[in-house]
C-alpha cells in the first residue's frame, strides 16, 4: 500500500515534468551568446552551432574565418559556450556523435583514442585554441544574449605533449597558471582558467 501511495502522490509531479519544455532562444540571441568567448575581431565571421525548435544541434550560421562556436545547451543548467579552431572540428564532431550515442566521458575518450591511433581522423599537428565562457542562468539576459558574470577558461590542444616536452606542470600550482592536462595522449591540452 505504501508503494501505491507514493506512486499516486508522485504522479502529478511526473506529469508536470513530462509537460516541461525547454525554451529555444531566437537564432540571433543564440549566435550572440555562442560567440561571447571569441576575440572581438573574430565574432562576426565565426561558424555557429546552436539549437533548433526540436532541441537538435544544428548550424545556425556558416563561418568565414577559422573559428567554430558552440551555443549554450538549453537543457543544461548554467551558461557555457565555446569557440575553437576549425582544426579541432574532427575531434569535436566525433565527441558530439558519441555523446548522442549515449557514451560517457570514459567511453568517448577510449573510442576517440582508438580511432586516432587507427588513422580514422586526425588531431591537429600544431597547437589549437579553444575559448570557453561560462556563468550562471541568473546573470544571463535571454533577450540580448549577454552574460553579466561570465568567466573565461582557455584551452590549447597540443596532442601527445608531455610535461617534459612543454615544461608545464600536470597540475596548477597557483590560480590562473597554465598546466598540462591529459599529457601524452591524443587530447593533451594546456589549461588556463580562473579556478585552477
C-alpha positions in Angstrom: 0.0 0.0 0.0 2.9 2.4 0.8 4.3 1.9 -2.8 0.9 2.7 -4.4 0.5 5.8 -2.2 4.0 7.0 -3.2 3.1 6.5 -6.8 -0.2 8.3 -6.5 1.4 11.2 -4.7 4.3 11.5 -7.2 2.0 11.0 -10.3 1.2 14.8 -10.6 4.9 15.6 -10.3 5.7 13.1 -13.1 3.0 14.6 -15.3 4.3 18.1 -14.7 7.9 17.0 -15.5 6.6 15.5 -18.8 4.9 18.7 -19.8 8.0 20.8 -19.0 9.7 22.0 -22.2 13.0 23.7 -22.9 12.8 27.2 -24.3 14.8 27.6 -27.5 16.0 31.2 -27.9 15.9 33.1 -31.2 18.8 32.5 -33.5 20.3 36.0 -33.1 20.4 35.6 -29.3 22.0 32.1 -29.6 24.6 33.5 -32.1 25.4 36.4 -29.8 25.8 34.1 -26.8 27.8 31.4 -28.7 30.3 34.0 -29.9 30.9 35.6 -26.4 34.2 33.7 -25.9 35.7 34.7 -29.4 38.1 37.5 -29.8 36.2 40.6 -30.9 37.6 40.7 -34.4 36.6 37.0 -35.0 33.0 37.1 -33.6 31.2 38.1 -36.9 32.9 35.6 -39.1 32.8 32.5 -36.8 30.7 29.5 -37.7 28.0 28.9 -35.1 26.2 25.8 -33.9 23.0 26.2 -31.9 19.7 24.6 -31.3 16.5 24.3 -33.5 13.0 24.2 -32.2 13.3 20.4 -31.7 16.3 20.9 -29.5 18.8 19.5 -32.0 22.2 20.9 -32.5 22.4 22.5 -36.0 24.4 25.0 -37.9 22.9 28.5 -37.3 25.5 30.4 -39.3 28.1 29.4 -41.7 31.6 30.7 -41.0 34.1 32.9 -42.8 37.1 32.5 -40.6 39.0 29.9 -38.6 36.6 29.7 -35.6 33.7 27.4 -34.8 31.4 28.4 -31.9 29.0 26.1 -30.0 25.9 27.6 -28.4 24.7 27.0 -24.9 22.8 23.8 -24.4 19.3 24.9 -23.2 18.7 21.6 -21.4 21.7 22.1 -19.1 21.9 24.3 -16.0 24.1 27.4 -16.3 25.5 29.0 -19.4 28.5 27.6 -21.1 29.7 28.4 -24.7 32.9 27.7 -26.5 34.7 28.7 -29.7 37.6 26.7 -31.1 39.9 26.4 -34.1 38.4 24.7 -37.2 41.4 22.3 -36.9 39.7 20.8 -33.9 36.4 20.1 -35.7 37.0 16.4 -36.4 37.7 15.9 -32.6 34.7 18.0 -31.5 32.3 16.5 -34.1 33.2 12.9 -33.1 32.7 13.8 -29.5 29.2 15.1 -30.2 28.4 12.0 -32.2 29.5 9.7 -29.3 27.6 11.8 -26.8 24.4 11.4 -29.0 25.0 7.7 -28.9 24.9 7.8 -25.1 28.6 7.2 -24.5 30.0 8.5 -21.2 33.3 10.5 -20.9 35.5 7.5 -20.4 34.0 5.6 -23.3 34.3 8.6 -25.6 38.0 9.0 -24.7 38.7 5.4 -25.3 36.8 5.3 -28.7 38.4 8.6 -29.9 41.9 7.5 -28.8 41.5 4.2 -30.7 40.2 6.0 -33.8 43.1 8.5 -33.8 45.6 5.6 -33.4 43.9 3.8 -36.4 44.1 6.9 -38.5 40.3 7.3 -38.9 40.6 11.0 -38.2 43.4 13.3 -37.1 44.0 15.8 -34.3 45.8 19.0 -35.3 49.6 18.7 -35.6 50.1 22.2 -34.2 48.7 23.8 -31.0 45.0 24.7 -31.5 43.0 27.1 -29.4 39.6 26.8 -27.7 38.0 29.7 -25.7 35.3 28.8 -23.2 33.0 31.3 -21.5 30.6 30.3 -18.7 28.4 31.7 -16.0 25.0 31.4 -14.2 21.5 31.4 -15.5 20.6 34.2 -13.2 23.2 36.6 -14.8 22.1 35.7 -18.3 20.0 38.1 -20.4 17.7 35.9 -22.6 16.8 38.8 -24.8 20.2 40.1 -25.7 22.5 37.1 -25.1 24.7 38.9 -22.6 26.2 37.2 -19.6 27.0 39.5 -16.7 29.1 37.1 -14.6 30.9 35.3 -17.4 34.4 33.9 -16.9 36.9 32.7 -19.4 38.8 29.4 -19.5 41.4 28.9 -22.2 42.4 25.5 -23.6 45.3 24.9 -26.1 45.2 21.4 -27.5 48.7 20.1 -28.1 48.2 16.4 -28.9 50.7 14.0 -27.3 52.5 16.8 -25.5 54.1 15.9 -22.2 55.4 17.7 -19.1 58.9 17.1 -20.4 58.2 18.4 -23.9 56.4 21.5 -22.7 58.0 22.3 -19.3 54.5 22.6 -17.9 53.3 21.0 -14.7 50.5 18.5 -14.8 48.7 20.3 -12.0 48.3 24.0 -11.3 50.4 25.5 -8.5 48.7 28.8 -8.4 45.4 30.3 -9.5 45.3 31.1 -13.2 48.6 29.4 -14.2 48.8 27.2 -17.3 49.1 23.5 -16.8 49.0 20.4 -19.0 46.0 18.1 -18.8 45.9 14.5 -20.2 49.7 14.6 -21.0 51.0 12.1 -23.6 47.5 11.4 -25.1 45.8 12.5 -28.3 43.8 15.0 -26.2 46.7 16.6 -24.3 45.9 20.2 -23.7 47.1 23.3 -21.8 44.5 24.6 -19.4 44.4 28.2 -18.2 41.4 29.2 -16.1 40.4 31.4 -13.1 39.8 28.5 -10.8 42.9 26.3 -11.5 
